[in-house]
Amino acid sequence: MVYTLVAEKGLPATKATGKWLFPKHLVEQWLENRTVNYPKMSDSLPSHHDLLIICGSNDILLDRAMSLFNQSFEDPVAVFGNLGSLGGIRALREGKCHMASSHLLQDNGQEYNFGFAENEMGQMPGMINFCKREQGLLVAKGNPGKIQNVADLAKRGVRVVNRPLGTGTRLLFDGELQKAGLEGSRIKGYDREVSRHLDVGLEVLSGRADAGPGIRAVAGLLDLDFLHLRWERFDFLIQKARFFEKGVQLFLNFLSDKAFRAMAQDLEGYDLELCGKMVFPMEPAI
């Protein structure tokens, strides 16, 4: 059965010196993505009608957008739970938030969030784009470690800092390591995790790490160098039953506000071409 799972179902594995090895964190992620039985979805949020609760992936532009939103409107107050992309989708499933922020790259290397949302929730929520953003590796100014690509992270003396399992950045990073034929155990610091993109940048800025996965916006804020990996889609997932609630609609409409758009231009590594547009369900072509 194990051989069948490896060959036909994509169970993460690698063969070394004639033995099959199974990276624990990748196997756990594989199992989570294929779980089919879940607790029944809750229909009610806590009775805080004056709150707009967003849970999921951490993002600098989102932090600033929520701050500006709270300055612009007295009700509701937008609050954020930093749970990572997968944690946000689960919070949405359990009725703990109004919207989940997510950027989980699917196996095809092209689309985001659809498969994960359907697997976790059993049905597709509404999906609105917040932004596209640039993901890569954060390295110190001047790149003293001469790190040119992901494979260089295995060089002697290089230390990294990482993001937790369940975050879209970790999923992307592990995928890039797999493409380069690297195992996390070969990279010093791979198991050292921090909860925010900014924390990755601060570890690199302080010299405690030579590199870490993160977004270009952090490099711009902390004056770090940045090695591009890809542009990604960062979406809001919303239960269809809550889509037209006042707070949700107020925040989504706010995404077209001139003050928000101007603020976004001050940060590097963002593209707002799709911001506020429906990703799912898609509008029919005319």
N, C-alpha and C positions, 0 to 999 in steps of 0.2 A: 504494500500500500504506500509506503514512504517513497519508493522508487517511482510509483505512478504519480504521486503528488508532485514530485520534483519534475518529472518529464512532462506531465500534462496540465497540471494546475498551477505551476509557477511557484511552488514552495521554495523560499530563498535557501540556497545551498551552494557550497563550493567544494571542489575536490582537491585535497592536498595530500601528497605522499600516499596516494591510494585510499585515503579515508574521506568520507563525506563529513563536512563540517556545516553546522547550522547556526549562523549568527542569531543570538537570542532576541535582540531587539527587532530584527527584521522579521523573524518568525512571529513574534507577538503582534507586530503591525499587520502582517499577512492574515493572522487569525482574526484580528479585530475587523479588518476590511471585509471579511467573508462571513461574519456572524449574521445569522438570519432570524433569530428569535430575540426580541427585545421586550422590556417592560412596556406596558401600555402607556401611550403618550398622554401626558397631562393636558387638560384643557384650560387650566386656569393659572394665571400668574399670581404672585402674592398681591395683596390688596394695597399696592402703592400706586394709585392711579395718577399721581403727579410725577412718576418716573418713566423715562424711556430707557430700558435696559438693553444694552448691547454686549454680547459676549463673544469671545473668539480670539482671532489673531491680533496681536499688537501691531500698531502702525503709527508712525509719527504724524502723518497728515491727518489720520483719524483722530488722534489725541487733540490736535489743534482745532479740527473741525468741531469736535464736541465742546471744546472750551468756548469757541466763537458762538456756537449754537446757544449755549447756556447764557452767554452775555446778551444775546439777541432776543431771547424769549424767557419769560418767567415760568412758564408751564408748558410742557413737562421739563424736568431736569434730566439731562442725559447722563447716564453713568455707565461705566465699562468694567467688565470682568475679563481679565487677561487669562484665558484658559487654553490658548492655542486654537488652531482651526478646528481640529477634531473635537476638542472640548466644547467649542462654541456650538457646533452642530448638535452635540449631545444635549447641551443645555436647552437648545431650541426644541429638540425632540421631547424633553421633559417639561416643557412649558415654563422654564426659568428665565427666559428672556424674550424680548420682542423681535430682535434681529441677531443673527450670527454673522461674524466677519470671517471669511475663509479664503484661502488661496492654495488648496490642495491639488497638486498636479496629478493628473490621471496617468495610467500606464501607457497610454498612447503618446505621451509627451507633448500633447497639443491642448487638450481641454482641461478645464479646472472644475472641481467641486461636484459635478453631476453624479458620478458614480458613488462618491463618498456619501453624498446627501441621500441618495436613494437607498444605499445599503444600511445607513444608520436609521433612517426614518421610515423606510418602507414605502414612501411616496415622495414625489418631488415637491419641494417648497417653491415659492416664488423666488426669483433671483434677480437682483439689481446690481449692476456694476458700480463700484465706488471709484476705482482707478486702475490703471496699469502702473506697475512700478518695476524698477530695475533691481534684480537680485545678483549677488556676486560674492566675492571674498573681500573682507576688509583687511588691509595690511597697513603697517606703519608708514608715515610720510617718507617718501624716498625709497620705499620697499627694500629696507636693508637686508632682508632675508632672501632677496632675489627670487621671490615666489612668482612664477609666471603662469601656473595652472594648478589644478587640483592635485595632479600627480606629485607636484613639488612638496606637498604637505607631508609626505612620507620621508623627506630628507632628514638626515641626522641633525638633531638640535632644534628642529622646528616644533613649536608648541601651538596648539589651537585651543579655541574655546568654542563651545557648541550650544545649540538650542535644544530644548526638550523634545522627546518623542511626542507625536501628536500635533506638532507645529508644521506648517507648510514649508518653512525654511529648512527644518530638519529633513523632511521628506525629499526636498530638492537636493540637499547636501548629500544624503545617503545615495541618492540616484547618481549623482556625479561621481561619487567615490566608486560606485559599482562600475560605471562606465570606464573609469581609470584602472579597474582591476585591483582596487585597494580595499582592505578591511579596516574598520575603525580601530581595531586592536593594534594596528601598526602605527597609529598616529598618536603622538603624545598629546594628552589633553582632550582627546575625543570624548571622554566620559565626563568632562567638567562642563556643566550646563548652566546657562543663565536665562532668565525669563523674558528679557526684552532685547530688541535690536540694539537699542542704545547701550545696554549693558555689554553686549559683544564689543561695540566700539570702544567703550571705556576700558575694557580688558586689554585691547590692542594698544590704545593710547598710553596706558600705564606701563606697558612693557611686560605685563604678565602673560600675554599671548602674542604670537607673531602673526596670527591670522584667525579669522572666524567668518562664518557665513552671515550675510546681512544685506541690508538694502543701501543703495547709493546715498540716500538722504542722510544717513548716519555719517558717511564719509565726508559729505559736504559740511555738516554741522561741526564735526570734530577735526577737520582738516587732515583726514587720512587718505591714503591711496586706495583705489578700488579696482578689482579685477572683475570684469563683466562676465556673468554666466548666461542670463536670459532676462527678457521682459516677461512678467507674469500678470495674470488677471486677478484682481482682488475684489471679491464680491460680498454683497449682503444677501443672506438667505432669510426669508421671512415666511412664516406660516401663512397660508392663504386666508385663514380665518381672521388673521390680525392685520392683513395687508392694508386695509382701509381705516385702521384705527387712527385717531387724530394725531397722536404723537409720532407714529411711523410716517404718515403722510407729510407732516410738518418737517421732519428731518429730511426726507427724500426731496421735497421741494426746495429745501435749503441748499441742496447740492448745486443748484443753478444760480445761487446768490453771487453777486459780483464780489462781495467781500471775501467769500470763501475761495472763489476762483483766483483772486488777486493773491491771497495768502499762499495758495498752492504754488504759484509761480516763483515764490521765494525759496522753495525747496527743490533740490536736485533729484532727478531720478523718478519723476512722476509724469504720467500722461493721462489727461482727463478727457480724451476724445470720447470714451464710452461712459463717462461718469453720469450716473442717474438714469441710464438706459436699461431697459428690460433685457435680461439675458435668457431667462426662462419664466413663463412660456414665451417663445419667440413670437413677435408680431408677424402675421401672414404677409407675404410679399404681395404687392399690388401689381 
